[in-house]
Amino acid sequence: MTAPLFPLFADLRGRLVLVVGGGAVARRKVAALLDAGARVRVGAPELDPTLQALHEDGRIEHVAARFEPQWLDAAWLAIAATGDDVVNRAVAAAGEARRVWVNVVDDAQASSFQVPARIERGPLQVAISSGGGAPMLARHLREKLETELDESLGALAGLLSRLRHRIRTRLPHLSARRRFFDQLLAGPVPGLLRRGDHVGAEQELLTALARAAHGTGRGRVALVGAGPGDAGLLTLRGLRLLNEADVILHDRLVSRDVLELARRDAERIEVGKQAGNHHTTQDGIHALMLEHARAGKRVVRLKGGDGFVFGRGGEELEFLHAHGICFEVVPGITAALACGAYAGIPLTHRDHAQSLRLLTAHCKDSADTLDWPALAAERQTLAVYMGVAGLQRLRDNLLAHGKPATTPFALVENGSRPEQRVIVGSLDDLPELARAHAVQSPALLILGEVAALATSLHWFGAAPLGATPSAGAPLARAA
């Protein structure tokens, strides 16, 4: 796989850039370089009329000759735009020998840098590159963004640039500046600039800055459900909060793909807990939320699945409420829904399961509080969280209370992730099959007639492993 290009914006003010070629393509490159403040030297036997006029006006230098490698000796960058492949490749080779970056127009393989498609709004620029392999696609995206990015963004960028020192002085902390900018963009300033009221926009910005500088500085906490692992299942609201967060307190099971969606400079703190190894206690998590919120930061408490389904989210909100911390809750796709869907198992089915029970039985104390006779009833689906360590106790209790030994099950390990595994079988063999396949957390147990459908309806990842479900288990809807 080819490594991606490294994007950067170069300051060319007063720096020499060589353009080899004197035709229409070179003319376009020269215009962009002059706009960037570069000192441009054009090497070509002849210049087209526009370039000739620029030379006569003293805006560009001209070397009236065929290319010589020494032309690159004082250059910072070079562009080969002659239309002659031999000459263009010679420019590229000379640049490589001198460690000068060279762009060969329409020849990505020979180029050491690419000139991206650009959208300009004053000092604000958006650059799009396909690595030179699909320039028409980059151009298409540029045209699309041209229609979506308002012209007032250029004026806003100029205003913010002019007031940058004042903003940084009044709001020295990065988290406070981020909140200020978020509120500014959602306020009246962009609309005033769109109408051409630059004076009013500046006054409104300074008023907002004064309010922000004299604010209480109290932060807030968002309890966000990260879903089961597939980053595509994260909600839009959750994504937005991850991009606004100053601090992310995340569970051990939150996938790397989800964390990659967060702000690059956000502080990430793992507060994961797993059976027998509490990396951070619940009281410790409470203390971290309080510490960072009181420091004026935007905190995301990022939980695997959904925070209100065996996620202790209620306890955390009670703590925040008791300490006067503002909070909000963003639900996530809980493991039962995701694992069922990604294993091809409908959790309810009008022929086989009219109800669904979510339960956890990861320790003896929690198992002793369960209503075993109700759990052993027919025509329902049991979704058991955090149950890998207690499968034998679960199996024995269900059998003791009348659950048929042939009841199908599916153990879904790493549900929705690329490494997902599904182990199927019958209740009487549940713990033995789990041990034989070395099932590890995170894994969710789905128990009930619908679990048999995993063998025929699986669509994601490898086919289910394990024993074939009982011949009496339904594999399709009854006629």
C-alpha distance (Angstrom), angle and dihedral (degrees) to the residues before:
residue distance angle dihedral
M1 . . .
T2 3.80 . .
A3 3.79 114.5 .
P4 3.82 114.2 -114.6
L5 3.78 120.8 -108.8
F6 3.78 117.6 -99.5
P7 3.82 109.1 -119.2
L8 3.79 119.8 -137.3
F9 3.81 140.9 152.5
A10 3.81 114.1 -129.9
D11 3.82 124.4 -145.8
L12 3.82 102.5 -137.8
R13 3.81 98.6 168.7
G14 3.79 107.7 142.5
R15 3.79 92.7 -9.2
L16 3.79 121.8 127.3
V17 3.80 116.7 -110.8
L18 3.79 120.3 -177.8
V19 3.80 120.6 -143.7
V20 3.79 114.4 -169.1
G21 3.79 110.3 -157.2
G22 3.78 135.1 49.4
G23 3.81 105.1 -142.9
A24 3.81 138.7 91.7
V25 3.83 95.6 -67.5
A26 3.80 91.9 50.1
R27 3.82 89.2 47.6
R28 3.82 91.6 58.7
K29 3.80 91.9 48.6
V30 3.80 92.2 48.1
A31 3.83 91.6 52.2
A32 3.82 91.6 54.2
L33 3.80 92.1 46.5
L34 3.80 92.6 50.5
D35 3.80 89.5 50.7
A36 3.82 87.3 55.6
G37 3.82 91.0 53.2
A38 3.80 96.1 -110.3
R39 3.76 124.2 155.5
V40 3.81 100.6 -121.3
R41 3.79 127.1 -153.8
V42 3.81 116.8 -174.3
G43 3.79 118.6 -158.8
A44 3.81 115.5 -162.1
P45 3.81 138.1 116.3
E46 3.82 89.3 -117.0
L47 3.80 137.5 13.7
D48 3.78 128.9 -142.3
P49 3.85 114.5 -115.5
T50 3.82 95.4 -94.9
L51 3.80 93.4 50.4
Q52 3.78 90.4 44.0
A53 3.79 89.9 54.5
L54 3.82 90.6 50.3
H55 3.80 89.2 51.7
E56 3.79 92.5 49.5
D57 3.80 89.7 50.2
G58 3.80 89.4 53.5
R59 3.80 94.3 -116.5
I60 3.82 95.5 119.6
E61 3.79 136.1 26.1
H62 3.79 120.3 -125.4
V63 3.78 129.6 -151.5
A64 3.80 104.9 -167.2
A65 3.79 100.1 -154.1
R66 3.77 143.9 79.2
F67 3.80 116.3 -77.2
E68 3.79 119.2 -70.0
P69 3.84 121.1 -175.1
Q70 3.81 92.3 -129.7
W71 3.81 89.3 68.5
L72 3.80 86.0 80.5
D73 3.80 95.9 55.9
A74 3.83 96.3 97.6
A75 3.80 98.6 26.7
W76 3.80 127.2 112.0
L77 3.80 94.1 -163.6
A78 3.78 136.5 5.8
I79 3.78 135.4 -158.3
A80 3.81 121.6 -159.0
A81 3.81 108.8 -152.9
T82 3.79 106.1 151.8
G83 3.80 101.8 118.3
D84 3.82 87.2 -127.6
D85 3.83 111.1 108.7
V86 3.80 93.1 -158.1
V87 3.81 93.2 54.1
N88 3.79 92.9 42.1
R89 3.81 91.9 52.0
A90 3.80 89.7 48.2
V91 3.82 89.7 55.3
A92 3.82 89.8 49.6
A93 3.81 92.2 49.7
A94 3.80 92.4 48.0
G95 3.79 90.3 49.9
E96 3.80 92.2 50.2
A97 3.80 90.4 52.1
R98 3.83 91.1 51.1
R99 3.83 97.7 38.8
V100 3.79 90.9 -116.0
W101 3.80 116.7 144.2
V102 3.80 111.4 -118.5
N103 3.79 131.0 -168.1
V104 3.79 115.2 -159.8
V105 3.78 107.5 -160.6
D106 3.82 111.8 -116.6
D107 3.81 92.4 -3.3
A108 3.80 109.8 97.3
Q109 3.79 93.8 170.8
A110 3.81 92.9 58.7
S111 3.81 94.6 42.7
S112 3.80 125.7 92.7
F113 3.81 91.3 -164.2
Q114 3.79 136.0 22.8
V115 3.79 129.2 -137.9
P116 3.82 105.5 -134.0
A117 3.77 129.8 -142.9
R118 3.81 105.2 -99.3
I119 3.77 139.8 -152.9
E120 3.81 112.5 -161.2
R121 3.78 127.8 -161.1
G122 3.79 103.6 169.5
P123 3.80 107.9 -71.2
L124 3.81 89.6 -10.3
Q125 3.79 113.5 94.9
V126 3.79 132.2 179.2
A127 3.79 114.3 -163.1
I128 3.81 124.3 -163.4
S129 3.78 124.4 -166.0
S130 3.79 132.7 177.2
G131 3.80 91.0 -169.9
G132 3.79 88.5 -100.3
G133 3.80 91.9 -69.3
A134 3.80 100.0 99.4
P135 3.82 109.9 21.1
M136 3.80 92.6 160.9
L137 3.81 90.2 59.3
A138 3.81 90.8 50.6
R139 3.80 89.2 49.5
H140 3.81 91.1 49.5
L141 3.81 91.5 52.4
R142 3.79 90.6 47.8
E143 3.81 91.1 53.6
K144 3.81 90.3 48.9
L145 3.80 93.2 49.8
E146 3.81 91.2 46.2
T147 3.80 88.1 66.7
E148 3.81 94.5 45.4
L149 3.82 102.6 45.2
D150 3.79 109.8 77.9
E151 3.78 118.6 -129.1
S152 3.82 89.5 -127.1
L153 3.81 88.9 72.7
G154 3.79 88.9 79.1
A155 3.80 91.8 56.0
L156 3.80 90.4 45.7
A157 3.80 91.7 51.1
G158 3.81 89.7 49.6
L159 3.80 92.5 49.0
L160 3.79 92.9 48.6
S161 3.78 91.2 46.8
R162 3.80 91.9 51.8
L163 3.82 92.3 48.8
R164 3.80 95.9 37.8
H165 3.81 95.6 109.2
R166 3.81 92.5 48.7
I167 3.81 91.8 48.9
R168 3.81 92.8 49.4
T169 3.81 90.9 47.5
R170 3.81 94.4 50.4
L171 3.81 93.8 40.4
P172 3.82 106.7 33.4
H173 3.82 95.1 166.9
L174 3.80 117.7 82.8
S175 3.81 93.8 -139.9
A176 3.81 91.3 54.7
R177 3.81 91.6 49.4
R178 3.78 91.2 50.4
R179 3.80 91.5 52.8
F180 3.79 89.8 47.5
F181 3.81 92.9 52.1
D182 3.81 92.3 46.4
Q183 3.81 90.5 52.8
L184 3.81 91.9 43.1
L185 3.81 93.7 54.7
A186 3.81 90.8 48.6
G187 3.83 92.1 48.0
P188 3.82 135.5 73.6
V189 3.82 99.5 -78.3
P190 3.85 97.5 88.5
G191 3.82 90.2 48.3
L192 3.82 92.4 50.8
L193 3.80 90.5 51.0
R194 3.81 90.4 47.8
R195 3.82 88.1 56.9
G196 3.79 91.3 48.0
D197 3.82 95.0 -110.7
H198 3.79 96.9 137.7
V199 3.81 94.5 160.0
G200 3.80 92.3 51.9
A201 3.81 91.1 46.3
E202 3.79 92.0 53.5
Q203 3.81 92.4 47.7
E204 3.80 90.8 49.6
L205 3.81 91.2 48.9
L206 3.81 92.3 50.8
T207 3.81 91.0 48.5
A208 3.81 90.4 51.1
L209 3.81 89.7 47.6
A210 3.81 91.5 53.5
R211 3.81 90.7 50.1
A212 3.81 91.2 49.4
A213 3.82 92.6 48.0
H214 3.82 91.6 53.0
G215 3.81 95.5 41.4
T216 3.76 124.7 120.4
G217 3.78 91.6 -108.1
R218 3.80 92.7 -139.5
G219 3.75 115.1 154.5
R220 3.78 130.8 -147.2
V221 3.78 138.9 -137.1
A222 3.79 127.6 -131.9
L223 3.79 117.7 -161.6
V224 3.81 102.4 -148.8
G225 3.78 127.0 -174.5
A226 3.81 108.6 -139.6
G227 3.78 95.4 -164.4
P228 3.81 124.5 -131.0
G229 3.81 99.6 -52.4
D230 3.79 110.5 -73.8
A231 3.81 103.3 109.6
G232 3.80 89.7 -148.4
L233 3.82 88.9 69.4
L234 3.82 93.7 61.0
T235 3.81 111.5 111.2
L236 3.80 121.2 -114.0
R237 3.80 90.3 -118.1
G238 3.79 90.3 51.9
L239 3.81 90.5 50.6
R240 3.78 91.7 51.1
L241 3.79 92.4 51.2
L242 3.82 91.4 48.4
N243 3.79 88.2 55.0
E244 3.81 91.1 51.0
A245 3.81 98.6 42.9
D246 3.78 123.5 115.5
V247 3.82 92.8 -171.6
I248 3.81 129.3 24.2
L249 3.81 118.4 -162.8
H250 3.79 102.3 -167.0
D251 3.78 136.2 -177.3
R252 3.79 121.4 -117.7
L253 3.80 91.2 -111.6
V254 3.81 97.0 54.8
S255 3.80 104.0 114.5
R256 3.77 123.8 -116.1
D257 3.81 89.0 -123.7
V258 3.80 90.8 61.4
L259 3.81 92.6 46.0
E260 3.80 89.7 51.3
L261 3.81 88.3 64.5
A262 3.82 91.7 63.5
R263 3.78 126.9 94.3
R264 3.79 109.6 -72.4
D265 3.80 93.6 -129.9
A266 3.81 97.1 44.6
E267 3.80 114.8 119.9
R268 3.81 109.0 -114.2
I269 3.80 119.1 -155.6
E270 3.79 120.5 -178.6
V271 3.80 111.0 -142.1
G272 3.78 97.1 169.7
K273 3.76 125.0 159.3
Q274 3.79 128.0 -164.5
A275 3.76 134.8 172.7
G276 3.81 110.0 -66.0
N277 3.82 94.1 0.0
H278 3.80 117.1 73.6
H279 3.78 100.7 -175.8
T280 3.81 89.8 -177.2
T281 3.80 122.4 14.5
Q282 3.78 120.6 -129.3
D283 3.80 89.5 -111.6
G284 3.80 88.0 52.9
I285 3.79 90.7 53.4
H286 3.81 90.0 50.1
A287 3.80 90.3 51.3
L288 3.80 92.6 50.5
M289 3.81 92.8 50.4
L290 3.79 90.8 49.8
E291 3.80 94.6 45.3
H292 3.80 95.4 52.3
A293 3.81 96.3 39.4
R294 3.80 91.0 51.8
A295 3.81 88.0 50.7
G296 3.82 87.5 62.4
K297 3.78 96.1 -105.1
R298 3.78 130.3 140.7
V299 3.77 105.6 -120.1
V300 3.79 126.7 -163.7
R301 3.79 114.8 -161.3
L302 3.79 97.1 -157.7
K303 3.79 115.1 -161.1
G304 3.78 130.6 -175.8
G305 3.79 112.0 -111.4
D306 3.81 110.1 -12.4
G307 3.78 122.9 -22.1
F308 3.79 93.6 -139.8
V309 3.81 95.8 54.1
F310 3.83 107.5 74.5
G311 3.79 87.8 -40.3
R312 3.84 100.0 111.2
G313 3.77 88.4 -124.6
G314 3.79 91.0 139.7
E315 3.79 91.5 58.3
E316 3.79 91.1 50.7
L317 3.79 93.6 50.1
E318 3.80 90.7 48.4
F319 3.80 88.6 54.0
L320 3.81 93.1 48.4
H321 3.79 91.7 46.9
A322 3.81 91.5 50.3
H323 3.82 90.0 53.5
G324 3.80 96.7 44.9
I325 3.81 96.6 -112.5
C326 3.81 117.6 151.7
F327 3.79 113.1 -123.0
E328 3.77 144.7 170.7
V329 3.79 133.7 -165.8
V330 3.80 128.0 -134.1
P331 3.81 112.6 -171.6
G332 3.79 121.5 -135.8
I333 3.78 133.1 -155.5
T334 3.78 103.6 -87.5
A335 3.80 120.7 -132.5
A336 3.81 95.9 -108.9
L337 3.80 92.4 58.4
A338 3.79 94.8 42.5
C339 3.79 97.7 42.8
G340 3.78 91.9 46.6
A341 3.80 92.6 49.2
Y342 3.81 95.5 44.8
A343 3.80 91.5 47.0
G344 3.81 92.9 49.1
I345 3.82 92.8 -113.0
P346 3.82 118.9 137.6
L347 3.79 104.6 -148.5
T348 3.79 91.0 -149.1
H349 3.78 127.1 33.6
R350 3.77 125.1 174.5
D351 3.81 92.0 -132.7
H352 3.80 98.8 43.1
A353 3.84 114.0 17.0
Q354 3.78 126.0 28.4
S355 3.80 95.3 171.3
L356 3.79 140.3 35.7
R357 3.80 127.4 -148.0
L358 3.80 122.8 -162.5
L359 3.79 112.7 -158.7
T360 3.76 143.6 155.4
A361 3.79 126.0 -144.4
H362 3.77 104.0 168.6
C363 3.79 95.8 134.8
K364 3.82 138.1 31.8
D365 3.81 94.6 -109.1
S366 3.80 93.6 55.2
A367 3.81 91.3 44.4
D368 3.80 91.7 53.7
T369 3.80 91.7 57.9
L370 3.81 95.6 55.0
D371 3.81 123.0 107.4
W372 3.79 96.6 -121.2
P373 3.83 97.9 -179.0
A374 3.82 89.7 54.8
L375 3.80 91.7 46.6
A376 3.81 90.8 52.1
A377 3.82 92.1 56.5
E378 3.81 119.5 115.3
R379 3.82 131.2 -112.2
Q380 3.78 96.4 38.7
T381 3.79 137.8 99.7
L382 3.79 123.0 -128.1
A383 3.82 117.5 -154.1
V384 3.81 108.0 -167.8
Y385 3.81 118.4 -163.4
M386 3.80 124.6 -157.2
G387 3.78 91.0 1.7
V388 3.82 104.6 132.4
A389 3.81 93.6 105.2
G390 3.80 94.3 46.9
L391 3.81 103.4 45.3
Q392 3.80 96.5 115.8
R393 3.80 93.1 50.2
L394 3.81 89.4 47.0
R395 3.81 92.7 49.5
D396 3.80 93.2 46.8
N397 3.80 94.6 48.8
L398 3.80 93.5 47.9
L399 3.81 92.8 48.3
A400 3.81 90.4 46.9
H401 3.80 90.0 55.4
G402 3.76 95.9 49.5
K403 3.82 105.7 -89.2
P404 3.85 106.9 151.2
A405 3.80 113.0 -107.4
T406 3.84 88.9 -134.1
T407 3.82 93.4 61.0
P408 3.85 106.5 131.5
F409 3.78 120.6 -120.7
A410 3.80 136.3 -173.7
L411 3.80 123.5 -160.4
V412 3.81 109.5 -157.4
E413 3.80 112.7 -161.2
N414 3.84 118.7 -167.1
G415 3.78 90.6 -2.5
S416 3.85 115.6 -151.4
R417 3.82 92.8 8.0
P418 3.81 125.1 110.2
E419 3.83 90.4 -107.5
Q420 3.82 93.4 54.2
R421 3.84 115.9 148.0
V422 3.78 127.4 -172.4
I423 3.83 120.3 -159.0
V424 3.80 115.8 -167.3
G425 3.78 133.1 -171.5
S426 3.80 144.1 111.2
L427 3.78 127.6 -59.6
D428 3.80 94.9 -109.0
D429 3.84 90.5 60.7
L430 3.83 97.4 39.3
P431 3.83 102.9 113.3
E432 3.81 93.8 37.1
L433 3.81 93.0 52.8
A434 3.80 91.5 45.7
R435 3.81 90.1 53.8
A436 3.81 93.1 43.6
H437 3.80 90.6 55.6
A438 3.83 94.0 38.7
V439 3.80 93.2 -126.2
Q440 3.80 111.3 -161.7
S441 3.79 135.5 -170.3
P442 2.99 130.8 -56.9
A443 3.77 91.1 59.2
L444 3.78 132.5 132.3
L445 3.79 125.1 -154.3
I446 3.80 118.6 -141.2
L447 3.80 112.0 -168.3
G448 3.77 125.4 -176.2
E449 3.78 142.5 66.9
V450 3.82 92.3 -64.2
A451 3.83 90.7 62.9
A452 3.81 88.9 74.5
L453 3.80 88.9 67.7
A454 3.82 89.9 71.9
T455 3.81 89.9 81.7
S456 3.80 93.8 57.3
L457 3.82 104.4 27.0
H458 3.81 101.7 42.0
W459 3.81 111.1 129.0
F460 3.81 106.5 159.1
G461 3.78 123.8 72.6
A462 3.79 126.1 -25.9
A463 3.79 123.9 -10.2
P464 3.82 116.1 -91.8
L465 3.80 118.5 -81.8
G466 3.77 130.7 -144.3
A467 3.75 137.9 46.4
T468 3.78 122.0 -12.0
P469 3.82 109.8 -102.8
S470 3.77 118.0 -107.5
A471 3.77 116.1 -70.8
G472 3.77 87.7 -120.5
A473 3.81 93.5 58.5
P474 3.80 115.6 106.2
L475 3.80 115.6 -109.4
A476 3.77 95.4 176.1
R477 3.75 138.7 17.7
A478 3.76 113.9 -74.7
A479 3.77 115.4 -105.2
